[in-house]
Each structure stands twice: as structure tokens, then as C-alpha cells.
Amino acid sequence: MNRITMELNADNLILQALKEDISSEDVSTNAVMRESKQGQVDLIVKQDGVIAGLEVFARVFTLLDDNTKISFTKKDGDKVFKGEKIGEVTGDIRVLLSGERTALNYLQRMSGIATYTNNVVSLLSSSKTKLLDTRKTTPNNRIFEKYAVRVGGGYNHRYNLSDGVLLKDNHIGAAGGVAKAIKMAKEYAPFVRKIEIEVENLDMVKEALEAKADIIMLDNMSHEDMKKAMEIIAGKAEVEVSGNVTKENIARLVDLGVDYISSGALTHSSPILDLSLKNLHPLD
């Protein structure tokens, strides 16, 4: 995540998180640190995984005090191992203490998503299928969570509702059917937009294909029906599979040969990666 992206899109969200944690003052820190004093603290890994969000972690501290210095021995996407020291934060001890939890919350959450994603991607290594995330993200944290998916080796589906056309069951119901929904989308959406539609049975697959959908999403269909759907589609549209896909069950989908598999679990069910700031000490 580069500096421009950070300043334009992430800084305000990070500041909101800091304000949530420090509504008026950090009473605990101010009680034991009455004046500025330089210190240093170590960033320690407590669990094997893939690190993601180092720049976000650092930005928490520099937003509190731009004189804070942060150094890392790893970069986003690197594997990290329990017991490793992967960075140091140096600056006003009050800043180190007050920013600690917010910084770690971002880094642990993003690294957890990257780690889980990386594990799932490895299960697809024998296929051409790309692993996608979804919009099932934590409110106001989508930019961080979708970035973490990419760090873990996955790909982003549309970022938000303005980013692409995806006609789901309720859109189809509102339009009056698959063909009508696709026709209306083609008339309304810019020509550069692909039209994706969610289908639940083989009749809907045939209708979507006849209406010239660009991408057909097979949602919560049986394995047998998905195999038949692939025979029907026969390369005339891109194919995505979705519906309760997790690390535990994704291997059963590999043989289908679809273009994409999307999984909300990447962002809504991945556990955090345990990290800690330890060994805080004054420098003077």
C-alpha cells in the first residue's frame, strides 16, 4: 500500500480508529509518562504466517507523531515465524504506548487474512482457477482487508457496488428474470463493463448463456450440476463458483476447471495472526 493510497484513502480511517481508542486522553500512559521521553519497542511474531499491513502499522504511529521511526526486517507477503523479531518502533514513549493496540489490531487482522488466503491459494496450485474475495468485509476496513487478500496471493472481486455489474438473485427477481436482468444491465452499464450474473440451476445457466452474460456465477449448486454447467457453457462465458467456500472444502472444486472461485471466508472468517510489541525500554 503506497503513500498516495495511504494518504488519500486510509489515513482518515486510521485516524477514526485512533479516535475510537483515545476519545480524550490515554489516562494510563499519561499517569506514568508525564513528559516526552524517547524509547524503543520490538515487533515480535508469536505465530507462523504471512505478514501484511506493515505500512498501515507504521502509519498509526506517524499519524500520532511524524518523528516516530519504524524499521522492519520483513516486507508484506513474507513468511514469518514464531519468535522472530521483525521490526522496531522508536520515538516518544507516550506515542508507542498509545498507538500500540490500534497498530497491532490492523497488522494482526491483515496478516491473518493474508495467511488464510495463502493457505487456500495453495490448495488451488494444481489448477488455473483464481481465488477471489467478496464484499463480505468489516465496515470501514475493506481497503485493508482486500489489500491483505492480494498480499496472500488471492485476487480482488469488485471493490464496491460502483465497481462492476453483478446481478444476484434479488436483482433477477426485481427485473423479472435472468434474460431481462442481463438485457437491462447491457442497456444501462457502460460498454466497458462486463456483466456477471448469479445462477442457481441449469435452466438459469442456459438462459444466462443465451442472453450473452460475460461471467456466469454458479452459486450453491451441487458438484454434479456444476460439472454439467461447465459442459453447457463450454467456454462461451467465464465461470465463477461461489457459496460457502472455505479452506476445508475448496479442494472438491478444483476438478471443475472454473476461472474463479470466490470465498467470503477470506475476509469474514480468517483468524488473526498473533503479534506483539514487547521489550519497551527508554533510550536515554
Beta strands, then each sheet from edge to edge (+ up, - down):
strand 1: 38-45
strand 2: 49-50
strand 3: 69-72
strand 4: 79-80
strand 5: 85-92
strand 6: 130-132
strand 7: 165-167
strand 8: 195-199
strand 9: 215-219
strand 10: 238-242
strand 11: 260-262
strand 12: 275-282
sheet 1: 3+ 5- 1+ 12-
sheet 2: 2+ 4-
sheet 3: 6+ 11+ 10+ 9+ 8+ 7+
end
